[in-house]
């Protein structure tokens, strides 16, 4: 079993402390593991209403358009914090239950080294572009990419 390289809590701490160069200092493997939508979900798990407003106004509208510019998204996240230590709790996305998405879940399992439950729990915070990007990085074929798109179309 492959060990995860990116330390989520060190990353959250760096964002809280506004260390704008932290992302650049990560290894290439750690940078690949940085998933902006997942980090945003963690950052929204705070009692700081101002931070949630800033995330929704500054980062959220651009996260899908800028998903290939992870360093920029990281820097935008640092703008949303007040520089103080915070405790975070995972916020499950609200909404309808997701239909079966076996291929998309498999992508998350492989990319993040999740088990099936972990991948199923977080699939709702990813959009089709995130899953496709991960699938392409993992070497999935065009046929599988088409199936992933079909899984997301069932959500609409």
C-alpha positions in Angstrom: 0.0 0.0 0.0 1.4 3.4 -1.1 1.8 5.9 1.8 0.3 9.3 1.3 3.0 12.0 1.0 1.0 15.2 1.6 0.4 16.0 5.2 -3.1 17.5 5.3 -2.7 19.1 8.7 0.7 20.7 7.9 -0.9 22.1 4.7 -3.8 23.5 6.6 -1.4 25.0 9.2 0.6 26.6 6.4 -2.6 28.1 4.9 -3.6 29.5 8.3 -0.2 31.0 8.8 -0.3 32.5 5.3 2.9 30.8 4.1 2.4 31.6 0.4 5.6 29.8 -0.7 4.6 26.5 1.1 3.0 25.0 -2.1 6.2 25.7 -4.1 8.3 24.0 -1.4 6.2 20.7 -1.7 7.7 17.8 -3.7 6.2 17.1 -7.1 4.4 14.1 -5.7 2.9 16.2 -2.9 1.8 18.9 -5.4 0.0 16.2 -7.4 -1.8 15.1 -4.2 -3.0 18.6 -3.5 -6.7 18.7 -4.3 -8.0 22.2 -4.0 -11.7 21.2 -3.6 -10.8 18.8 -0.7 -8.7 21.5 1.0 -11.6 24.0 0.5 -13.9 21.6 2.2 -11.6 21.3 5.2 -11.1 25.1 5.3 -14.9 25.6 5.4 -15.1 23.3 8.5 -14.4 26.2 10.8 -16.4 28.4 13.1 -14.9 31.5 11.5 -17.8 32.8 9.4 -15.5 35.4 7.8 -13.2 32.6 6.4 -16.2 30.8 4.9 -17.4 34.0 3.3 -13.9 34.6 1.8 -13.6 31.1 0.6 -17.0 31.3 -1.1 -16.2 34.7 -2.7 -12.5 34.4 -3.5 -11.8 30.7 -4.2 -15.0 28.8 -4.8 -16.1 30.7 -8.0 -12.7 29.9 -9.7 -11.8 26.5 -8.4 -13.1 24.6 -11.5 -11.7 27.1 -14.0 -8.3 27.2 -12.3 -8.0 23.5 -11.3 -4.7 23.2 -13.2 -3.3 26.2 -11.4 -3.0 24.6 -8.0 -0.4 27.0 -6.7 -2.6 30.0 -7.5 -5.6 28.4 -5.7 -3.4 27.6 -2.7 -2.3 31.3 -2.5 -6.0 32.4 -2.8 -6.8 30.1 0.1 -4.1 31.8 2.2 -5.9 35.1 1.6 -9.1 33.7 3.1 -7.6 33.0 6.6 -6.9 35.4 9.4 -3.4 34.0 10.2 -4.6 32.4 13.5 -4.6 28.7 14.5 -7.9 27.0 13.8 -9.4 23.6 14.4 -11.1 22.1 11.5 -13.8 19.4 11.1 -14.7 17.7 7.9 -17.9 19.0 6.4 -19.8 16.5 4.4 -21.3 18.0 1.2 -25.0 18.5 1.4 -27.4 17.3 -1.2 -28.9 14.3 -2.8 -27.3 10.9 -2.5 -25.0 10.2 -5.4 -25.8 7.4 -7.8 -23.4 4.6 -8.3 -20.2 6.0 -9.8 -17.8 3.0 -9.8 -15.3 4.3 -12.3 -15.0 7.8 -10.7 -14.7 6.2 -7.2 -12.0 3.9 -8.6 -10.1 6.9 -9.9 -10.2 8.5 -6.4 -9.2 5.3 -4.7 -6.1 5.0 -6.9 -5.1 8.6 -7.1 -5.5 9.3 -3.3 -4.9 5.8 -2.0 -8.4 5.8 -0.5 -10.5 2.8 0.4 -14.0 2.5 -1.1 -15.7 4.2 1.8 -13.3 7.2 1.8 -13.6 7.7 -1.9 -17.5 7.4 -1.7 -17.5 10.0 1.1 -15.6 12.6 -0.8 -16.8 12.0 -4.4 -19.5 14.7 -4.0 -16.9 17.5 -3.6 -15.3 16.7 -6.9 -16.6 17.8 -10.3 -16.2 15.9 -13.5 -13.1 18.0 -14.5 -11.3 17.0 -11.3 -12.0 13.3 -11.8 -11.0 13.4 -15.5 -7.8 15.2 -14.7 -6.9 12.5 -12.1 -7.9 9.8 -14.5 -5.7 11.2 -17.3 -2.7 11.5 -14.9 -3.3 7.8 -14.0 -3.3 6.9 -17.7 -7.0 6.0 -18.1 -8.0 5.5 -21.7 -10.4 7.7 -23.7 -13.2 5.1 -23.4 -13.0 5.3 -19.6 -13.0 9.1 -19.6 -16.3 8.9 -21.6 -17.7 6.6 -19.0 -16.7 9.0 -16.2 -18.5 11.8 -18.0 -21.6 9.6 -18.3 -21.5 8.9 -14.5 -21.6 12.6 -13.8 -24.4 13.2 -16.4 -26.6 10.9 -14.3 -26.3 13.5 -11.5 -28.1 16.2 -13.4 
